[in-house]
């Protein structure tokens, strides 16, 4: 299966610079060439930790090129950060085979080939229904897939003894905004109808996601609140796309970061949007959304990431809305680090912290509909 390079860069924030705003949005063809995007700064980003740098070096050796220089088809076919992690593991004599303590199956929730989900379950029988996690992967809504983002849902299933449903959704530019957000909600409704058959308990449920998926996790909770659907108990949002301001500090400081740079965010916006104003929609620009009444949120951020400011500003917006929220920034790591726990120490620390945040909520009393 061809993997999306962006998958390696989970859900990239759709931030437009004034130059990008002047650019027309793309056609629906994944082979349409992008316009020229330039970084707003030439400064070097913070230095990566040695184990993080080893993954970045492996990614470069595999032939990775900046996302914003290719077409969606080219980027989807290119090497991903997940490929780089496996290369590092192989070089260290580590097995790259999936952890056998977690089993998976795939099912469709819609008519389009992209509308499918992978269900992760701990191997062996369960004495009662397991906690349930609905997980949304990254890729800026243009690239990446379930394979690229396999590590995090597999880790959550194992560490929390949970049923994790990793949702695939239609990609842009073939299907533009808000197709991905609509699919996220449709998949959630499907999960509610089928969770019991997989041994999942909808009364002990969390939403989780990385990058673009971190955005979808928050958005789906907003829809659940508005439509009085069962609510998740906690939400885990990892380096989410949440703020469309091109002048954010992390857009400048990490303009030339790898594997995700500021021009890559403009690239995603170019292919994702129907019109430039889409980036100001509160579903994309989450800091402008009505966030009141959401369950507690945990936000994980990376120091070397153009989306760092998104997570910080979303934290502020959630607090102002009265939502319990905790945010932590991990130093020396980049976008996409969360799924690299096998080789990056900071990723393992973030994984353990996220699990510690989710476990009490998933094992507690039943959630009430809001």
N, C-alpha and C positions, 0 to 999 in steps of 0.2 A: 504494500500500500504506500502511495506517495504521501510524505508527511509535509505539513506546512511549516515552513521555517519560522513563521510567527508563533507557531505553537510554542516554539521555544521561547518566545517572548510573550508570555501570557497577555492577554487582553490589553492591548496597548491603548493608552489614552488618546482620545481623538482631539488633539490640540491643534488649532489652526493659527499660523502666524498671519500677519496682514497680507504677506505675499501669497500664502496658500489660499486665503479667502478669495483672492482675485482669480484663482485658478478655477476653471469649470470642473464640475464633478465628472466622474468617469462614465463610460458606457457600461452596459451589463456584461461586457466581454472580459473574461479573466486574462485575455491576451493583449488587452489595451495597454499601450506604453504609458508610464506615468510622466507627469511634468517634472521639471527639475526642482528639487528641494534642497535648500542649503541650511546648515546648522546656524542658529542665531549667535553662536559663540565658538571661538576656536580654543577655549581653555580646556585643559585636560581634566577629566573627572577624577574623583578620589581614587587612590590606588586600591586594587582588589587584594584580598587576602590570598596567600600563596595557593591554597587549595581551590579557591574560586578562579584564580588566574590559570591554573592547570586546565580547567574546563574550557575557559575562553581560548587558550592556546590550541586545545584539541579541536575546538570548533573551527578555528582558522585553518588548521591542517586539513580538515575535511573539505575545505573549499568554500566556507561560508562567505557571503558577500553582504553588504548592507542591504537591508530590506528595501529601502526607498529607491534602489537602482534597478529593480526588476519588476516584471509583471507579476500579478498574482499567481499565474500558472508557474512561472519560474521559481518564485519564492516557495510555493507549496512543494515543489520537487526538490528543493535544496536541503542541505543538512540542517538539522535542528539542534538546539542545545541538548535535547534528550539523546541524540546520536553522539554528541560530544561526551556526555556523562558515561555512556556505554563504552566509548573508546578508552576513557580513563580507567574504568573498571577492568576492562580486558587487559590493559597494560599492567595493571596491578595484580593480575591473576584472580580477579574476583568474578564470580558467576554473573552473567547478565540475564539469566533465565528468570521469569516471573516467580515471585515467592509462592511456593505451593500451598502455603497456609491460607491463601485466599483464592477462591474459585470465581470464575466469571461466566456470564452468558450475555447475549445481546438480543434485543427485541426492538421492533419498530413501534413508534407511537404516532406516526403520520404516514402520508402517502409518498412523500419525497424521500429519496435514498438517504439524504442527510438527517432525516428525522428519525433517529434511532437512539437507543441508550444502552449502556453497558452496566450490568448489575454485578456488583462485587459483594461476595459473602464469605465470611470465615468458613473454612472447610470444617466438615463434621456437623453433627446434629446440635440443635439449640434447645435448651429446656424451656425457653419462653421466647416471645417475640423480641427481636433485636431492635436497638435504636436505628433510626432511619436518617440518612443524609442525602440530600439532593445536591449534586455537585455540577458546576458549570465551568467548562475549560476556557482557556484564553486563546489569543490569536487575533485580537483586534477585530473580530467578527469577519475576518477575511481569510486567515490561514489557520493551520493547526487542526488537530483532530483528537479522537479518543486515545489513539496510540501515543501521541506526543505527550499528552497529559495523563498518563497512566499511573505515575508514581504517587501522586498525592491521594487520589481516591483509594488506591490499594493500601497505602499507609493508614488512612483513616479507618478503613474496614478492619484492618488487623489490630490497630492500637485501641480502637473503641469497641471492637466486637460488633460492628454495625453493618447493616445493609446499606451500601452506598450506590446510588444510581447516578452515573456520569452521563450527562445529557449532551448529545450532538445536536446541532441546529443548522439551518441553512446559512450559507456563507454569501457575503458580498464579494464581488459586484453582481454576481448572478441574481442574488436576492438582496435588495438594499433595506436599510432601516425603514420600518421597525420589524422586519421579518424575524430577526434573531430574538428580539424581546418577546414577540408573539409566540415564537416556538418555545421559549423558556417557560412561559405560563402554561401553554398547552401540555408540555411535558410534565409539568408539576401536577396538573389536573389528572393526567394519565397515571402518574405515580400514586396519587391518592386512591385511585380506583383499583390499583393492582398490588399495592405494597403488602397486603396480608398474604398473598400467594407466595411472596418471596420471604416471608417471615419478618417483615418490617412493621414497626409500630408507628403509625402516623401521629400518635400522641406523645412520642418521644423523638422529635424530628428537628434536624438542623438544615440550614442552607449553607453552602460553601461554594467558593469560586476563586479563580485566579485571573487577574488582569481584567479582560473584557468579561470574564466569568464572575469576577468579584463585583462588577457592576450589575450583572444579571441577577446575582443572588439578592442584592438590595432591592432591585426593581421588582423581582417576583414577590418579595415580601410586601412591598407597597401595594401591588395588585391584590394579594391575599387579604391584606387589611381592608382595602376599599371594597372588595367583593365578599367580605366576610367568609373567606375560606379558612380552613384550619391553618393556624400560624406556626412557623417554626419556633422552637424555644430559643436557640441562639443562631447568630449568623457569623460565619467566618469569611472575611473579605480580604484576599491577599493582593497587594499592590493594585487596587481597583482603579479603573478609569472613572473619574468622578468630577473633574473640573476642566472646563474648556478654555481657560485663560492662557494665552500663549506667553504671557510674561511671568508665569510662575517661576520661582527661584530654581526649582529642580530642572526646569526646561533649559535654563541657562547653564547651570553648574554641570549638568549631565548631558549636555547637548550632543557630545561625541562619545557617549558611553556605548559599550557593547554588552550584550547582543542587541539592546534596544537603544536607539538614539532619538533625539527630538525630531529630525526629519522623517523618521519612520512613523511617528505619530501622525504627521501630516499626510503621509502616504496612505495610512489606514483610513483617515477621514476622506481623502479623495475618492477611494473606492467604495467606502461604506455609505456615503451620504447621497441622498436624492438631490439635495440643494445645500449650499453652504450653511444656511440657517439651522440645519439639522443638528449641528454640534451644540447649539444652545438649547435644544430640547431638554427638559429636566430629566428625561430618561438617560441622556448622555451626560449632561451637566448636573450631576446628582446633587451638588451643593445647593441648587435652586429648587430641588424637589421638596414636597411635603413629607418630612421624615417622622412626623409625630406618630407615636403609638407603635413603633417598631420594637421588636425584641432586642435584647442586648447584642451588641456587635463587637467582634474582635477584629482588628485591622493589623495586618502584618505588612511591613514596608521594607524595602531594600535601600541602603544608602546610595548605591550607584545606579540610579534609576530616574529617568525623566518623570515618572509617575509618583515619585516620593511626595511631592507637594499635594498631589491629589488625595493621597491617604491622610495627610495631616489636615488638610482643609475639610475633608469629609468628616474627620473626627470632630472638628470644631462645630460643623453644621449639625451633627447628630447631638452633641451636647446641648446646643442651643434649642434643639427640638425636644429636649428632655429624655433622650434615649441613652441608656447606660452604654458606654463605649470605652474600650481600652485599646490603645495603639502602641506598637513597639517597632522601632526601626533597627534593623540588624546591620552592623558596620561591615565594610569590606566585601559585600556581596552585591550582586546585580539583579536586575529583572530576570525572572525565571528560576531564581535560586531555590524556591520552595520545594521543588521536586527533585533536588539534588542531594538529599540527605545521606545517600550511600557514600558520597565522596567529599562533601563540603560540610565542615563542622557547623558553620552558621546556619545552614539549612536544617541540620539535625536538631539544633537548638530551637529553631523556629517551629519545627514539627512538634517537638515535645511541649513547647509552650501552647501551641494551638490546641493540642489534644487535652492539655490540662485545663484549658478554658472551656472546651466543649463537654468534657466528661461529666461535671456536676449537673449541668442542665439536662443532658440526655438521660441521666439516671434518676432525676427528681420527679416531682409530682406532675400530673398531667397538665398540659397547657390548655388554657381556656380560649375560646374563640373571642376575638376582639370585635 
